[in-house]
Amino acid sequence: MTTVNRARPAQKPPPCNGWTVAARILTAIASLVAVIQPALGITTPVVMFFAIPLTVVLARRRYGWRMTGQYYAVTFAVANIFENLSISTGFPFGDYYYPGSSPRIGNFPIQVALAYCSLAMVCWLTTAALFDNADQRLSDRNNPARRVDIVALPAVAAAMMTMFDLGTDSVSSTIQKNWIWDHGGAVFGVPWTNYLGWWFVTYLFFQIFALMLAGRRSVDPGLDNRRSEPVALAVAIYFLLAATTMTLFFTQSDSTVTDAVGHTWDTDDIYGTMFTFNLFGPVVIVIIAVTRIIRSALIGAPERAESRADSSPLFNTP
């Protein structure tokens, strides 16, 4: 009697569609902008303008339109509520305001809110790389680790957001005056409450999103949510956003700047400190994330090869 080895179907990656191409093009343009921006003397984070549509594409590829829409609705609403609350009362970030007359919801500029949501998705997907795509297992009720992941993913993603802000806020506010802290602060004109508030607010909407993912009854098999590319592109954008601030240390001349309470700061000190924060914060995170993505791909390669071998007629006995 001969033994028949049942062939296991090979796992084929989803086809390269328009969304995949769009994500790659946007990432390539953002990378080019990050390279030429210092030479042009541009100090604003232009990469963020490309991150906004890119994160929509990446979220759609990973979660589908419905879940992507729910994510942006929740994040946009929570960000607007707490930003307006803080501008009015000082809680949870501190006392500050946005100068100018850009389009707003209350006192919160719409373009800043969109950037907020996009940066959050970048941080969420980067955290997913650190947790070996645990965001795709939150709805698996047979996996006991999901109970840990449901809380750990939002907590770490919020820390990633706060880490990024720690390396950029002093430049954006004290030097560039994109927003003004009424009472200044110890971190080059930024109060410590800002960073605690960032963690609290971002954890809140990340936790809501994690519960939404955990409540899904099924995952659309047509999505390429098992592939590493959407996560890898988010990691690349996280790095580019941090690098935009880091390059200012080498391209901007030394001068002084005065905050709202009259405290004078040396800009070279600010740029140098922000460079150090980013080098041993976001850059280290990126290295770990890239390492885990590569390891996951290498570990998965033999499994895919075995699957293809088992499905081959050469390994089946008639």
C-alpha positions in Angstrom: 0.0 0.0 0.0 1.4 3.3 -1.0 1.2 6.4 1.1 -0.2 9.5 -0.6 1.2 12.8 0.6 -1.5 15.4 0.4 -0.4 18.5 -1.3 -0.6 21.7 0.6 -1.5 24.7 -1.5 1.4 27.1 -2.0 0.8 30.5 -0.5 0.9 33.0 -3.4 1.4 36.6 -2.6 -1.3 39.0 -3.8 -0.8 40.4 -7.3 0.9 43.8 -7.7 -2.1 46.1 -8.1 -2.6 49.8 -8.4 -2.5 50.3 -4.6 0.8 48.6 -4.4 2.3 50.7 -7.1 0.9 53.9 -5.6 2.4 53.1 -2.2 5.8 52.5 -3.8 5.7 55.6 -5.9 4.7 57.8 -2.9 7.5 56.3 -0.8 10.0 56.8 -3.5 9.0 60.5 -3.9 9.1 61.0 -0.1 12.6 59.5 -0.1 13.8 61.8 -2.9 12.3 64.8 -1.2 14.1 63.9 2.1 17.4 63.8 0.2 17.1 67.0 -1.7 15.3 69.0 1.0 18.4 70.0 3.0 20.1 71.2 -0.2 17.2 73.5 -1.0 17.2 75.0 2.6 13.7 73.7 3.3 13.2 73.3 7.1 9.5 72.2 7.2 8.8 68.4 7.1 7.7 68.1 3.5 7.8 64.3 3.8 4.6 64.6 5.9 2.7 65.8 2.9 3.4 62.5 1.1 2.9 60.5 4.3 -0.8 61.6 4.4 -1.9 59.9 1.2 0.6 57.1 1.7 -0.8 56.0 5.0 -4.3 55.9 3.6 -3.0 53.5 0.9 -1.1 51.4 3.4 -4.0 51.2 5.8 -6.3 50.2 2.9 -3.9 47.5 1.8 -3.7 46.1 5.3 -7.2 46.6 6.8 -9.5 47.3 3.9 -11.6 50.5 3.3 -14.1 50.0 6.1 -11.5 49.6 8.9 -9.4 52.3 7.4 -12.3 54.7 7.4 -13.1 53.8 11.0 -9.5 54.4 12.1 -9.3 57.8 10.5 -12.7 58.8 11.9 -11.8 57.8 15.5 -8.3 59.3 15.3 -9.5 62.6 13.8 -12.3 62.9 16.3 -10.1 62.1 19.4 -7.3 64.4 18.2 -9.6 67.3 17.6 -11.4 66.9 20.9 -8.2 66.9 23.0 -6.3 69.5 21.0 -9.2 71.9 21.4 -9.6 71.0 25.0 -6.0 71.7 25.7 -6.0 75.0 23.8 -9.0 76.1 25.9 -8.0 74.6 29.3 -4.4 73.5 29.2 -5.3 69.8 29.6 -3.7 67.4 28.6 -0.8 69.0 26.7 -0.4 72.4 28.3 -1.2 76.0 27.3 -0.5 76.8 23.6 -2.1 78.1 20.4 -1.7 77.9 16.7 -0.9 81.3 15.1 -2.3 82.2 11.7 -5.7 81.7 10.1 -5.5 78.3 8.5 -8.8 76.2 8.1 -9.7 74.9 11.5 -12.1 72.8 13.5 -12.5 75.0 16.6 -8.9 76.1 17.2 -7.2 73.1 15.7 -5.9 73.4 12.1 -7.2 70.7 9.8 -3.9 70.1 8.1 -2.3 69.4 11.5 -5.1 67.0 12.3 -4.5 65.1 9.1 -0.8 64.9 9.8 -1.6 63.7 13.3 -3.7 60.8 11.9 -1.1 59.9 9.3 1.8 59.9 11.7 -0.2 57.7 14.0 -0.7 55.1 11.3 3.0 55.2 10.6 3.7 54.6 14.2 1.1 51.8 14.5 2.4 49.9 11.5 6.0 50.3 12.7 4.9 48.9 16.1 3.3 46.0 14.2 6.8 45.2 12.8 8.2 45.1 16.3 5.4 42.7 17.4 5.7 40.4 14.4 2.4 41.5 12.8 0.4 41.1 16.0 -2.1 43.6 14.7 -3.4 40.8 12.4 -3.9 38.3 15.3 -6.0 40.5 17.5 -9.3 38.9 16.3 -7.9 35.4 16.9 -9.8 34.4 20.1 -7.9 31.1 20.2 -4.6 32.8 20.7 -4.0 33.7 24.4 -1.3 36.2 23.4 -4.0 38.5 21.9 -5.0 39.6 25.4 -1.5 41.0 25.9 -1.2 42.4 22.3 -4.5 44.3 22.6 -3.0 46.5 25.3 0.7 46.3 24.4 0.3 47.4 20.8 -1.5 50.6 21.6 0.9 51.4 24.5 4.0 50.9 22.5 2.6 52.7 19.4 1.7 55.7 21.7 5.3 55.6 23.0 6.5 55.7 19.4 4.4 58.8 18.7 5.7 60.5 21.8 9.3 59.5 21.0 8.9 61.2 17.6 7.4 64.3 19.1 10.2 64.5 21.7 12.7 64.8 18.8 10.8 67.4 16.8 8.5 69.6 19.0 11.2 72.0 20.1 12.2 72.7 16.5 8.6 73.0 15.3 7.4 75.3 18.1 10.3 77.2 19.6 12.2 77.8 16.4 9.7 77.5 13.6 6.7 78.9 15.6 4.2 76.5 14.1 2.6 76.6 17.5 3.3 78.7 20.6 3.6 77.4 24.2 2.2 80.2 26.3 4.4 79.5 29.4 7.4 77.9 27.6 8.9 74.8 29.1 12.1 73.1 30.2 12.5 71.1 27.0 13.8 74.0 24.9 10.5 75.9 25.4 8.2 72.9 25.5 6.6 71.8 28.8 6.9 68.2 29.9 3.1 67.9 30.1 3.1 67.9 26.3 4.8 64.6 26.0 2.7 63.0 28.8 -0.4 64.3 27.0 0.8 62.9 23.7 1.2 59.5 25.1 -2.2 59.6 26.8 -4.2 60.8 23.8 -2.5 58.6 21.2 -2.8 55.6 23.5 -6.5 56.3 23.8 -7.2 56.2 20.0 -4.8 53.4 19.4 -6.6 51.4 22.1 -9.9 52.0 20.4 -8.5 50.9 17.1 -7.0 47.7 18.6 -10.4 46.8 20.1 -12.0 47.5 16.6 -9.5 45.1 15.1 -10.1 42.5 17.8 -13.8 42.7 17.1 -13.5 41.7 13.5 -15.2 38.4 12.7 -13.0 37.8 9.7 -10.1 39.2 7.7 -10.6 39.7 4.0 -8.2 37.2 2.3 -7.9 39.5 -0.7 -5.9 42.0 1.3 -2.2 41.7 1.4 -2.2 42.0 5.2 0.2 39.1 5.6 2.9 40.7 3.5 5.7 42.7 5.1 5.7 45.5 2.4 3.0 47.8 3.9 4.8 47.6 7.3 8.2 48.1 5.7 7.1 51.2 3.9 5.7 52.7 7.1 9.0 52.0 8.8 10.8 53.8 6.0 8.5 56.9 6.4 9.1 56.9 10.2 12.8 57.0 9.5 12.5 59.8 6.9 10.4 61.9 9.2 13.0 61.6 11.9 15.8 62.2 9.5 14.2 65.5 8.3 14.8 66.9 11.8 18.2 65.3 12.2 19.6 67.0 9.0 18.8 70.4 10.4 21.7 70.0 12.8 24.1 70.0 9.9 22.4 72.5 7.5 21.2 75.3 9.8 23.4 78.1 11.0 23.7 78.8 14.7 21.6 81.6 16.2 19.3 82.4 19.1 15.6 82.2 19.5 13.2 83.5 22.2 10.2 81.7 23.4 6.9 83.2 24.6 8.1 83.8 28.1 11.3 85.6 27.0 13.7 82.7 27.5 16.5 82.7 24.9 17.7 79.5 23.5 20.7 78.7 21.3 19.4 77.0 18.1 22.5 74.9 17.7 21.8 73.4 21.2 18.2 72.6 20.1 19.2 71.0 16.8 22.0 69.1 18.4 19.8 67.7 21.1 17.0 66.8 18.7 19.5 65.0 16.6 20.7 63.0 19.6 17.1 62.2 20.6 16.3 60.9 17.1 19.5 59.0 16.7 19.0 57.0 19.9 15.3 56.9 19.7 13.4 56.6 16.3 16.6 55.4 14.5 17.1 52.6 16.9 13.5 51.6 16.6 13.8 51.6 12.8 16.9 49.3 13.0 15.0 46.9 15.3 11.9 47.0 13.0 13.9 46.4 9.9 15.8 43.5 11.6 12.5 41.8 12.6 11.0 42.3 9.1 14.1 40.7 7.5 14.2 37.8 10.1 10.5 37.2 9.5 11.1 37.0 5.7 14.0 34.6 6.1 12.2 32.4 8.5 9.2 32.3 6.2 11.2 31.4 3.1 11.9 27.8 4.1 8.2 27.3 5.0 7.1 28.6 1.6 9.7 26.4 -0.1 8.5 23.4 1.8 4.9 24.2 0.8 5.8 24.4 -2.8 7.8 21.2 -2.6 5.0 19.3 -1.0 2.6 20.5 -3.7 4.9 19.2 -6.4 4.1 15.9 -8.2 7.6 14.7 -7.6 6.9 14.4 -3.9 3.6 12.6 -4.3 3.4 8.8 -4.7 0.7 7.6 -7.1 
